[in-house]
Amino acid sequence: MKGRTARERVITALNHEEGDRVPIWDLIDNRAVYEYFALGETDTLKMAAKTYAGLGIDATRAYLVPEEGIEAKSSTRNVRKLRYGQTGWVVRRPVNTLDDLDNYNPHFPGYQELTKNYVRDFKRKRDAFAPYTVFIGYVNAIFFDAFRAIPLNVFSMAIYDKPREIRRIMDAYTQHSLNIVTAYAEHRLGPAFMICEDIAYKGRLMFSPKFLKREFFPRLKKLTEPLLNAKIKVLFHSDGYIMDILDDLIGAGIEGINPIEPLAGNDISYIKRRYGKRLVLLGNVDCSQVLPLGTTEEIRQATRECIRAASSGGAHFIGSSSEVTPAVPLENVLTFFQAAKEYGKYSIRC
């Protein structure tokens, strides 16, 4: 039977085939879970690897070991954040007005320096998670990191009032992301890679389709090309409602989507029926209401329904609709991952 190990299970699903069970994809941002599986471990990477293995997570792109307390503060360069777990809110930025854009020049390491450091760091993490969890690469692409430096309201006004400056800045972030993507592809570091870009709210896109078609998708396509040429599956992450741009994402080279937030209006059953042969689906169990607030039976039911809607035929990774946050009780976390393994056995009969 295909897919008895985590790597086999992941590759089988990426190839739109069924393995022994539906693979699990997730990110853990919950200190109680880490302490449950790795109490006493002081190395955060080893702590994360033990925790993901204990939960049965087959694939991930990151580990999020939160500090204790709700307002752990961090600062880098001119950016200051407040954190809840590993979710951050930027409260100080280098750009605060339209005029600030004129002098804002993002600085990134050159390709050779980046490649050396990135490849070494990625292999360290990948090898620590192996063989129980497949650690894949990701990049915060064109807008994601730009929003840490530029408030969304200023960015939105600049689209109309300073288009040349905003394109210059987007090009800089795109080139940096392209360097990361190229390093990953050239060194064949994993079977898949995730491009992360939050471009949607609940119920709607953050930007007009016209703007995205003109400025975003052409840049996104530049990022997917090295990966596609290396036969690496290209996955895309955006919170929020993305139903209206699925064809555009596919046209830009995207082969899988995450996290498919149900409360944002995404219908995984419809996506599976219409795009199941073209897109791998990752996630979809609600992490904002069901996982933190639901009963154990409600969590089991939501997991069962997600698997029933999306897992037949492969190409589905069961997981949360973003990550397991600090708000999710330990009992609910354990219930969710146990249910995923229980109901996810092929052939699906739940």
C-alpha positions as CSV (number, residue, x, y, z in Angstrom):
1,M,0.0,0.0,0.0
2,K,1.3,3.5,-0.8
3,G,2.0,6.0,1.9
4,R,3.0,4.0,5.0
5,T,5.6,6.6,6.0
6,A,5.1,10.3,6.4
7,R,7.1,11.1,3.3
8,E,5.4,8.4,1.2
9,R,2.0,9.6,2.5
10,V,2.8,13.2,1.6
11,I,4.1,12.5,-1.9
12,T,1.2,10.2,-2.6
13,A,-1.3,12.9,-1.7
14,L,0.6,15.5,-3.7
15,N,0.3,13.2,-6.7
16,H,-3.5,13.0,-6.3
17,E,-3.5,9.5,-5.0
18,E,-4.7,7.7,-1.9
19,G,-2.2,6.3,0.6
20,D,-2.9,4.4,3.8
21,R,-4.6,7.5,5.4
22,V,-5.2,11.1,4.8
23,P,-2.0,13.0,5.6
24,I,-2.1,15.6,8.3
25,W,-0.8,19.2,7.8
26,D,-0.7,21.8,10.5
27,L,1.2,24.4,12.5
28,I,1.2,24.4,16.3
29,D,1.2,27.7,18.2
30,N,0.1,26.4,21.6
31,R,2.6,26.1,24.5
32,A,0.4,23.6,26.4
33,V,0.7,21.1,23.5
34,Y,4.5,21.5,23.3
35,E,4.8,20.9,27.0
36,Y,2.5,17.9,26.8
37,F,4.7,16.1,24.3
38,A,8.2,17.6,25.1
39,L,8.1,18.7,28.7
40,G,11.6,19.6,29.9
41,E,13.1,19.9,26.4
42,T,14.9,23.3,26.1
43,D,15.8,23.2,22.5
44,T,12.8,24.6,20.6
45,L,13.6,22.7,17.4
46,K,13.7,19.4,19.2
47,M,10.6,20.3,21.2
48,A,8.7,21.0,18.0
49,A,9.9,17.9,16.2
50,K,8.8,15.7,19.2
51,T,5.5,17.5,19.4
52,Y,4.7,17.2,15.7
53,A,5.7,13.5,15.7
54,G,3.5,12.9,18.8
55,L,0.5,14.4,17.1
56,G,1.1,12.5,13.9
57,I,1.6,15.6,11.7
58,D,2.9,14.4,8.4
59,A,3.9,17.7,6.9
60,T,4.4,21.3,7.9
61,R,6.2,24.5,6.9
62,A,7.0,25.9,10.3
63,Y,7.0,25.5,14.0
64,L,5.7,28.1,16.4
65,V,6.8,27.7,20.0
66,P,5.2,30.7,21.8
67,E,6.7,32.5,24.7
68,E,4.8,32.5,28.0
69,G,2.4,35.4,28.4
70,I,0.2,37.3,26.0
71,E,2.3,40.4,25.3
72,A,5.8,39.1,24.6
73,K,7.4,42.0,22.7
74,S,9.9,41.8,19.9
75,S,11.7,44.4,17.8
76,T,13.7,44.1,14.6
77,R,15.1,47.2,12.8
78,N,12.3,49.8,12.8
79,V,9.5,47.2,13.3
80,R,8.0,46.6,16.7
81,K,5.5,43.9,17.5
82,L,3.1,42.7,20.2
83,R,2.5,39.0,20.2
84,Y,-0.1,36.5,21.3
85,G,1.6,33.2,20.9
86,Q,3.4,33.6,17.6
87,T,0.7,35.8,16.1
88,G,2.1,39.3,15.9
89,W,0.6,42.8,15.6
90,V,3.0,45.4,14.2
91,V,2.7,48.6,16.2
92,R,5.7,50.6,14.8
93,R,6.8,50.7,11.2
94,P,9.4,52.6,9.1
95,V,6.6,53.8,6.7
96,N,3.7,55.7,8.1
97,T,2.7,58.2,5.4
98,L,2.7,58.3,1.6
99,D,5.7,60.6,1.6
100,D,7.7,58.0,3.6
101,L,7.5,55.6,0.6
102,D,9.9,57.8,-1.4
103,N,12.8,57.0,0.9
104,Y,11.9,53.4,1.8
105,N,14.3,50.9,0.3
106,P,14.0,47.3,1.5
107,H,17.4,45.7,2.1
108,F,18.0,42.0,1.6
109,P,21.1,39.8,1.4
110,G,22.5,39.0,-2.0
111,Y,21.7,35.7,-3.6
112,Q,25.0,33.9,-2.7
113,E,24.8,34.9,1.0
114,L,21.1,34.1,1.2
115,T,21.5,30.7,-0.4
116,K,24.4,29.6,1.9
117,N,22.5,30.6,5.0
118,Y,19.0,29.5,3.9
119,V,20.1,26.0,2.7
120,R,22.0,25.3,5.8
121,D,19.2,26.5,8.1
122,F,16.5,24.7,6.2
123,K,18.4,21.4,6.1
124,R,18.9,21.6,9.9
125,K,15.1,21.9,10.4
126,R,14.2,19.4,7.8
127,D,16.5,16.8,9.2
128,A,15.3,17.4,12.8
129,F,11.7,16.7,11.8
130,A,12.5,13.6,9.7
131,P,11.4,10.9,9.4
132,Y,8.0,11.5,11.2
133,T,7.2,14.9,9.6
134,V,8.1,16.3,6.2
135,F,9.3,19.9,6.7
136,I,8.8,21.9,3.5
137,G,10.0,25.4,2.5
138,Y,7.9,28.5,2.4
139,V,8.3,32.2,1.7
140,N,6.2,35.3,2.8
141,A,6.0,36.6,-0.7
142,I,5.1,40.0,-2.2
143,F,2.7,41.7,0.2
144,F,3.1,39.8,3.4
145,D,6.4,41.2,4.6
146,A,5.7,44.6,3.0
147,F,2.7,45.0,5.4
148,R,5.1,44.8,8.3
149,A,6.8,47.9,7.0
150,I,3.9,49.7,5.4
151,P,0.4,50.0,7.0
152,L,-2.4,48.6,4.9
153,N,-4.2,51.9,4.6
154,V,-1.0,53.6,3.3
155,F,-0.3,50.7,0.9
156,S,-3.9,50.9,-0.4
157,M,-3.7,54.7,-1.0
158,A,-0.3,54.3,-2.7
159,I,-1.8,52.0,-5.3
160,Y,-3.5,55.1,-6.7
161,D,-1.4,58.0,-5.4
162,K,2.1,56.6,-5.7
163,P,1.9,53.6,-8.1
164,R,5.5,53.9,-9.2
165,E,6.8,53.7,-5.6
166,I,4.6,50.8,-4.6
167,R,5.6,48.9,-7.7
168,R,9.3,49.5,-6.9
169,I,8.7,48.1,-3.4
170,M,6.7,45.1,-4.6
171,D,9.5,44.4,-7.1
172,A,12.1,44.4,-4.3
173,Y,10.1,41.9,-2.2
174,T,9.4,39.8,-5.2
175,Q,13.1,39.5,-6.0
176,H,13.9,38.6,-2.5
177,S,11.3,35.9,-2.5
178,L,12.5,34.7,-5.9
179,N,16.0,34.3,-4.5
180,I,14.6,32.0,-1.7
181,V,12.5,30.0,-4.2
182,T,15.4,29.6,-6.6
183,A,17.7,28.4,-3.8
184,Y,15.1,25.8,-2.7
185,A,14.5,24.6,-6.3
186,E,18.2,24.4,-7.2
187,H,19.1,22.4,-4.2
188,R,15.9,20.2,-4.5
189,L,15.2,20.6,-0.8
190,G,11.8,19.1,-0.6
191,P,8.8,17.7,-2.6
192,A,6.7,20.9,-2.2
193,F,7.0,24.6,-1.4
194,M,4.5,27.0,0.0
195,I,4.1,30.7,-1.1
196,C,2.4,32.6,1.6
197,E,0.4,35.8,1.0
198,D,-2.6,37.0,2.9
199,I,-4.8,38.7,0.3
200,A,-8.3,38.2,1.6
201,Y,-10.7,38.9,4.4
202,K,-13.6,36.8,5.5
203,G,-16.1,37.0,2.6
204,R,-14.0,39.0,0.2
205,L,-10.6,39.9,-1.2
206,M,-8.5,42.6,0.3
207,F,-7.7,44.0,-3.2
208,S,-9.7,44.4,-6.3
209,P,-9.5,41.5,-8.9
210,K,-8.2,44.1,-11.4
211,F,-5.3,45.1,-9.2
212,L,-4.4,41.5,-8.4
213,K,-4.5,40.6,-12.1
214,R,-2.3,43.5,-13.0
215,E,0.2,43.5,-10.2
216,F,0.0,40.3,-8.1
217,F,-0.5,37.3,-10.4
218,P,2.3,38.2,-12.8
219,R,4.7,38.4,-9.9
220,L,3.4,35.2,-8.4
221,K,4.0,33.4,-11.7
222,K,7.6,34.5,-11.5
223,L,7.9,32.8,-8.2
224,T,6.3,29.5,-9.3
225,E,8.4,29.0,-12.4
226,P,11.6,27.8,-10.8
227,L,9.7,25.4,-8.6
228,L,7.6,24.0,-11.5
229,N,10.8,23.5,-13.5
230,A,12.3,21.5,-10.7
231,K,9.1,19.4,-10.4
232,I,8.4,20.7,-6.9
233,K,4.7,21.1,-6.1
234,V,3.7,24.7,-5.5
235,L,1.3,25.4,-2.7
236,F,-0.3,28.7,-1.8
237,H,-1.4,30.1,1.5
238,S,-3.9,32.9,2.1
239,D,-6.4,33.3,4.9
240,G,-9.8,34.6,3.9
241,Y,-12.1,34.1,1.0
242,I,-10.3,33.0,-2.2
243,M,-13.0,31.3,-4.2
244,D,-13.1,34.1,-6.8
245,I,-9.4,33.8,-7.7
246,L,-8.9,30.0,-7.9
247,D,-8.6,30.0,-11.7
248,D,-6.1,32.9,-11.5
249,L,-4.0,31.0,-8.9
250,I,-3.9,28.0,-11.2
251,G,-3.0,30.2,-14.1
252,A,-0.1,31.5,-12.1
253,G,1.2,28.0,-11.5
254,I,-0.3,27.2,-8.1
255,E,-1.0,23.5,-7.5
256,G,-2.4,23.5,-4.0
257,I,-4.2,25.8,-1.6
258,N,-4.2,26.3,2.2
259,P,-5.9,26.8,4.7
260,I,-9.4,27.1,3.0
261,E,-11.1,28.9,5.9
262,P,-14.7,27.6,6.1
263,L,-16.0,30.7,8.1
264,A,-14.5,33.0,5.4
265,G,-17.0,31.4,2.9
266,N,-14.7,28.9,1.2
267,D,-16.6,25.7,0.2
268,I,-14.1,22.8,0.2
269,S,-16.7,20.4,-1.2
270,Y,-17.3,22.6,-4.2
271,I,-13.6,23.2,-4.6
272,K,-13.0,19.4,-4.5
273,R,-15.6,18.8,-7.2
274,R,-14.5,21.5,-9.6
275,Y,-10.7,21.7,-9.0
276,G,-9.9,18.3,-7.4
277,K,-7.8,17.2,-10.3
278,R,-5.8,20.4,-10.4
279,L,-5.4,21.5,-6.8
280,V,-4.2,19.8,-3.6
281,L,-6.2,21.0,-0.7
282,L,-4.7,21.5,2.8
283,G,-6.7,22.4,5.9
284,N,-10.3,23.5,6.4
285,V,-11.2,22.5,10.0
286,D,-12.2,25.8,11.6
287,C,-9.6,27.0,14.1
288,S,-11.4,30.2,15.1
289,Q,-14.6,28.7,16.6
290,V,-14.7,24.9,16.4
291,L,-11.3,24.0,17.7
292,P,-11.1,26.5,20.6
293,L,-14.8,26.6,21.6
294,G,-16.3,23.3,20.4
295,T,-17.0,20.2,22.3
296,T,-15.0,17.1,21.6
297,E,-17.9,15.6,19.7
298,E,-18.3,18.8,17.6
299,I,-14.6,18.6,16.8
300,R,-14.9,15.0,15.8
301,Q,-17.9,15.8,13.6
302,A,-16.1,18.8,11.9
303,T,-13.1,16.6,11.2
304,R,-15.3,13.8,9.8
305,E,-17.2,16.2,7.5
306,C,-14.0,17.7,6.2
307,I,-12.6,14.3,5.3
308,R,-15.8,13.2,3.8
309,A,-16.0,16.3,1.6
310,A,-12.4,16.5,0.4
311,S,-10.3,13.3,1.0
312,S,-11.6,10.7,-1.5
313,G,-9.2,10.3,-4.4
314,G,-6.3,11.8,-2.5
315,A,-4.9,15.4,-2.8
316,H,-6.2,16.4,0.6
317,F,-4.2,17.1,3.8
318,I,-6.5,17.4,6.8
319,G,-5.6,20.2,9.1
320,S,-6.8,23.4,10.8
321,S,-8.0,26.5,8.9
322,S,-4.7,28.2,9.8
323,E,-2.9,26.9,12.9
324,V,-3.6,25.5,16.3
325,T,-3.6,28.7,18.4
326,P,-3.0,29.3,22.1
327,A,-6.8,29.5,22.5
328,V,-7.4,25.8,21.8
329,P,-7.6,23.6,24.9
330,L,-5.2,20.7,25.0
331,E,-8.1,18.2,25.1
332,N,-9.5,19.6,21.9
333,V,-6.1,19.5,20.2
334,L,-5.7,15.8,21.1
335,T,-9.2,15.1,20.0
336,F,-8.7,16.7,16.6
337,F,-5.6,14.9,15.7
338,Q,-6.9,11.5,16.9
339,A,-10.1,12.0,14.9
340,A,-8.0,12.9,11.8
341,K,-6.2,9.6,12.0
342,E,-9.3,7.6,12.9
343,Y,-11.6,8.9,10.1
344,G,-8.8,9.5,7.6
345,K,-8.1,5.8,6.8
346,Y,-8.5,4.9,3.2
347,S,-11.0,4.0,1.8
348,I,-13.0,6.8,3.3
349,R,-16.2,5.5,5.0
350,C,-16.8,8.1,7.7
